[in-house]
Amino acid sequence: MSVPAEAVGQPKKAATAAWIGSALEYYDFFIYGSAAALIFPEIFFDKSDPATATLLSLATFGVAYAARPIGALFLGHFGDKVGRKKVMVFTLILMGLSTFLIGCLPTRDQVGTLAPVLLVLCRILQGISAAGEQASANSMTLEHAPSNRRGFFTSFTLSGTQGGQLLATLAFIPIAALPEDQLLSWGWRIPFFLSIAVAVVGYVIRRKLEETPAFEQQTASEGVVKMPLAFLARNHWADVLRVIAGALIASVSTIFTVWALAYATSDSVGMSRSSMLWVGALANLVALGAIPAWATLSDRIGRRPVYLIGAAGSAVMMFLYLWAISTGNYPLTLLLGIVTFGVVYSAANGVWPSFYGEMFSTRVRLSGMAIGTQIGFAVAGFAVTFAAQIAGPDGSDWSAVAFFTAALCVPPVIAALTARETHKIPTERLGERTPKQAAERETVTA
């Protein structure tokens, strides 16, 4: 099956829509991370035991990642059956609603243990939404992009994610500067309430998207796979395993964004909330430029070498970043934070949308990416909880956390080394493994 010219005729429109939608959706997702590190231990958990309260709060951050594989099974199947656009619209609405509801929740002082239970339920809904967001947006941009620029155009989804994280951080900087009583009573709710605007704007943008011509032609000429998950398990199981292993690189992001923030603002280090939020904001600002730059390089030299720079480099840089925090030297922390997250991590972060997506054919691309990434991201989400446990009773053993993060970078390196290089393969030939498979094109159609 050849892909018509229309399939790559509007790559800028698709990439822009994916960027804006991802930025808006991940604004919702990341404001939870900031609140889990700075606010929720005070208002949703037992304040008499601060260490346990922080641990439980960070665990609720990971709950969404546990829900994501379940969401990926359903949303991946749905997206490969009825199209990418419907999944993109659904996930945005669900994320906006669940985030708004978090802002409406009563605190522990008001309703007791019911408060953290309701918080976890809302977090699960956030996780289900995020499960289909990146995979559907990546599939949309990849299938619209010119074959020789897939890396660049698919990177817009991840730069949008970083944009959302930047917006979330900027939203919390003035909130974190409020007097303690105002912050804990009403101030923390404001960024969550803004998610209604996020949902409305995102819906207007995404409902105008056109389905990818590649998906539409496949549906018209061959039909869709009756059971995408069965097809995926039979023909792409090794690639799904590679994506799961590769997705562990997201542990760098969660450790940087959540655990390092909690550590730096703890009594053992004593940096201010606002100053550390600026580290994240500036690192994400740099990432907005670094991600498409790395992705463009991958269109020229390949996905594997760029991805390996990000994965191996992040393992090294996290040692330096956490060490800088331990010294209490803010200028050094700021510099290494920007280099670690804004530059080095962006190499892997900017390339994985094309690298993973190119492992699969059009018929199961969304399922393959959603399931593979969300299982890996589930581990990455709970990396914050594990880090809080291995950091010791006072949460100050940064070197143990650095070794733990480096260990989680090893599977991504192995995954990249064993994967095929795909940057020069035409879009319509992606996912083929053998001449027999290419000839068969599979007979499992609707």
DAMO-V78229 format. One record per pair of residues at least 4 apart in sequence whose ideal C-beta (glycine too) atoms are under 7 Angstrom apart, sorted by the first residue. I is the first residue (numbers start at 1). J is the second residue. Records with the same first field share a line. If there is no record, write none. Layout:
I: J + J
This chain:
1: 217 + 218 + 221 + 222 + 428 + 441
2: 428
3: 7 + 213 + 214 + 217 + 427 + 428
4: 213 + 217
5: 9
6: 213
7: 143 + 144 + 212 + 213 + 214
8: 144 + 145 + 146
10: 14 + 144
11: 15 + 144 + 145 + 146 + 153
12: 16
13: 17
14: 18 + 140 + 141 + 144
15: 19 + 141 + 153 + 156
16: 20
17: 21 + 205 + 206 + 209
18: 22 + 137 + 140 + 141 + 156 + 157 + 160
19: 23 + 156 + 157 + 159 + 160 + 163
20: 24 + 160 + 205
21: 25 + 88 + 92 + 137 + 160 + 202 + 205 + 206
22: 26 + 133 + 134 + 137 + 157 + 160 + 161 + 164
23: 27 + 160 + 163 + 164 + 167
24: 164 + 198 + 201 + 202
25: 29 + 91 + 92 + 95 + 133 + 164 + 202
26: 30 + 161 + 164 + 165
27: 31 + 164 + 167 + 168 + 198
28: 95 + 96 + 99 + 126 + 195 + 198
29: 95 + 126 + 130
30: 34 + 164 + 165 + 168
31: 35 + 168 + 171 + 172 + 191 + 192
32: 36 + 61 + 102 + 123 + 126
33: 37 + 61 + 257 + 258
34: 38 + 168 + 169 + 172
35: 39 + 40 + 188
36: 40 + 57 + 58 + 60 + 61 + 258
37: 258 + 261 + 262
38: 176 + 265 + 273
39: 43 + 184 + 188
40: 44 + 45 + 57
41: 45 + 50 + 53 + 54 + 57
42: 47 + 184
43: 107 + 108 + 184
44: 57 + 107 + 108 + 115 + 116 + 119
45: 53 + 56 + 57 + 108 + 116
46: 52 + 53
47: 53
49: 53
50: 54
51: 55 + 393 + 395
52: 56
53: 57
54: 58 + 262 + 388
55: 59 + 385 + 388
56: 60
58: 258 + 262 + 384 + 385 + 388
59: 63 + 385
60: 119 + 120 + 123
61: 258 + 381 + 384
62: 66 + 381 + 382 + 384 + 385
63: 67 + 120 + 123 + 124 + 127
64: 68 + 123 + 124 + 126 + 127 + 130 + 381
65: 127 + 377 + 378 + 380 + 381 + 382
66: 127 + 378 + 381
67: 71 + 124 + 127 + 128
68: 72 + 127 + 130 + 131 + 374 + 377 + 378
69: 73 + 371 + 374 + 375 + 378
70: 128
71: 75 + 127 + 128 + 131 + 132 + 374
72: 76 + 131 + 132 + 370 + 371 + 374
73: 77 + 229 + 371
74: 78
75: 79 + 87 + 131 + 132 + 370
76: 80 + 135 + 228 + 366 + 367 + 370 + 371
77: 81 + 228 + 229 + 367
78: 82 + 87
79: 83 + 84 + 87 + 132 + 136 + 366
80: 224 + 225 + 228 + 363 + 364 + 366 + 367
81: 224 + 228
82: 86
83: 211 + 215
84: 88 + 136 + 139 + 140 + 211 + 212 + 215 + 366
85: 89 + 209 + 211
86: 90
87: 91 + 132 + 136
88: 92 + 136 + 137 + 140 + 206 + 209
89: 93 + 203 + 206 + 207
90: 94
91: 95 + 129 + 132 + 133 + 136
92: 96 + 199 + 202 + 203 + 206
93: 97 + 199 + 203
94: 98 + 125 + 128 + 129
95: 99 + 126 + 129 + 130
96: 100 + 195 + 196 + 198 + 199 + 202
97: 101 + 199
98: 102 + 122 + 125 + 126 + 129
99: 126 + 192 + 195
100: 104 + 192 + 193 + 195 + 196
101: 105 + 122
102: 119 + 122 + 192
103: 189 + 192 + 193
105: 115 + 118 + 119
106: 110 + 111 + 115
107: 115
108: 112 + 115 + 116
110: 115
111: 115
113: 117
114: 118
115: 119
116: 120
117: 121
118: 122
119: 123
120: 124
121: 125
122: 126
123: 127
124: 128
125: 129
126: 130
127: 131
129: 133
131: 370 + 374
132: 136 + 370
133: 137
134: 138 + 157 + 373
135: 139 + 366 + 369 + 370 + 373
136: 140 + 366
137: 141 + 157
138: 142 + 154 + 157 + 353 + 357 + 369
139: 143 + 357 + 365 + 366 + 369
140: 144 + 212
141: 145 + 153 + 154 + 156 + 157
142: 150 + 154 + 354 + 357
143: 212 + 214 + 215 + 362
144: 212
145: 149 + 150 + 153 + 154
147: 426 + 427
148: 299
149: 153 + 299
150: 154 + 354 + 358
151: 155 + 295 + 296 + 298 + 299 + 303 + 351 + 354 + 423
152: 292 + 295 + 296 + 299
154: 353 + 354 + 357
155: 159 + 291 + 292 + 295 + 350 + 353
156: 160
157: 161 + 353
158: 162 + 291 + 349 + 350 + 353
159: 163 + 288 + 291 + 292
160: 164
161: 165
162: 166 + 284 + 287 + 288 + 291
163: 167 + 288
164: 168
165: 169 + 284
166: 170 + 281 + 284 + 285
167: 171
168: 172
169: 173 + 277 + 280 + 281 + 284
170: 281
171: 175 + 191
172: 176 + 191 + 277
173: 177 + 274 + 277 + 278
175: 183 + 187 + 188 + 190 + 191
176: 183 + 273 + 274 + 277
177: 274
178: 182 + 183 + 187
179: 183
180: 184
181: 185
182: 186 + 187
183: 187 + 188
184: 188
189: 193
190: 194
194: 198
195: 199
196: 200
197: 201
198: 202
199: 203
200: 204
201: 205
202: 206
203: 207
211: 215 + 216
212: 216
213: 217
214: 218 + 362 + 427
215: 219 + 362
216: 220
217: 221
218: 222 + 362 + 363
219: 223 + 224
222: 441 + 445
223: 445 + 446
224: 363 + 445 + 446
225: 231 + 363 + 364 + 444 + 445
226: 444 + 446
227: 231
228: 232 + 364 + 367
229: 233 + 367
230: 234
231: 235 + 363 + 364 + 442 + 444
232: 236 + 240 + 364 + 367 + 368
233: 237
236: 240 + 360 + 364 + 368
237: 241
238: 242
239: 243 + 359 + 360 + 368
240: 244 + 368 + 371 + 372
241: 245
242: 246 + 359 + 415 + 418 + 419
243: 247 + 356 + 359 + 368 + 369 + 372 + 373 + 376
244: 372 + 375 + 376
245: 376 + 411 + 412 + 414 + 415
246: 352 + 356 + 376 + 412 + 415 + 416
247: 372 + 373 + 376 + 377 + 380
248: 376 + 379 + 380 + 408 + 411 + 412
249: 311 + 314 + 348 + 409 + 412
250: 254 + 376 + 377 + 380
251: 255 + 380 + 383 + 405 + 408
252: 256 + 314 + 318 + 345 + 405 + 409
253: 257 + 345
254: 258 + 380 + 381 + 383 + 384
255: 259 + 260 + 318 + 383 + 384 + 387 + 401 + 405
256: 260 + 340 + 341
257: 261 + 280
258: 262 + 384
259: 263 + 384 + 387 + 388 + 401
260: 264 + 322 + 325
261: 265 + 276
262: 266
263: 269 + 325 + 395 + 398
264: 269 + 271 + 276 + 325
265: 271 + 273 + 276
266: 395
268: 394 + 395 + 396
269: 325 + 326 + 328
270: 328
271: 275 + 276 + 328 + 330
272: 276
273: 277
274: 278
275: 330
277: 281
278: 282
279: 283 + 333 + 334 + 337
280: 284
281: 285
282: 286 + 334 + 338
283: 287 + 337 + 338 + 341 + 342
284: 288 + 342
286: 290 + 338 + 342 + 343
287: 291 + 341 + 342 + 346
289: 293
290: 294 + 342 + 343 + 346
291: 295 + 346 + 349 + 350
292: 296 + 350
293: 297
294: 298 + 306 + 346 + 347 + 350 + 351
295: 299 + 350 + 351 + 354
297: 301 + 306
298: 302 + 303 + 306 + 351 + 354 + 423
299: 423
301: 305 + 306
302: 421 + 423
303: 307 + 351 + 354 + 355 + 421 + 422 + 423
304: 308 + 416 + 419 + 421
305: 309
306: 310 + 347 + 351
307: 311 + 347 + 348 + 351 + 352 + 355 + 416
308: 312 + 413 + 416
309: 313 + 347
310: 314 + 344 + 345 + 346 + 347 + 348 + 349 + 351
311: 348 + 409 + 412 + 413 + 416
312: 409 + 413
313: 317 + 344 + 347
314: 318 + 340 + 344 + 345 + 348 + 409
315: 406 + 409
317: 321 + 339 + 340 + 344
318: 322 + 340 + 402 + 405 + 406
319: 323 + 402
320: 324 + 336
321: 325 + 336 + 337 + 340
322: 326 + 398 + 401 + 402
323: 327 + 398
324: 329 + 332 + 333 + 336
325: 333 + 398
326: 398
327: 332
329: 333
330: 334
331: 335
332: 336
333: 337
334: 338
335: 339
336: 340
337: 341
338: 342
339: 343 + 344
340: 344 + 345
341: 345
342: 346
345: 349
346: 350
347: 351
348: 352 + 412
351: 355
352: 356
353: 357
354: 358
356: 369 + 372 + 373
357: 365 + 369
358: 422 + 425 + 430
359: 368 + 419 + 431
360: 364 + 365 + 368 + 369 + 431
361: 365 + 430 + 431
364: 368
365: 369
366: 370
367: 371
368: 372
369: 373
370: 374
371: 375
372: 376
373: 377
374: 378
376: 380
377: 381
378: 382
379: 383
382: 386
383: 387 + 408
384: 388
385: 389
386: 390 + 404
387: 391 + 401 + 404
388: 395
390: 397 + 400 + 401 + 404
391: 395 + 396 + 397 + 400 + 401
392: 396 + 397
397: 401
398: 402
399: 403
400: 404
401: 405
402: 406
403: 407
404: 408
405: 409
409: 413
410: 414
411: 415
412: 416
413: 417
414: 418
415: 419
422: 430
425: 429 + 430
432: 437 + 438
433: 437
435: 439
436: 440
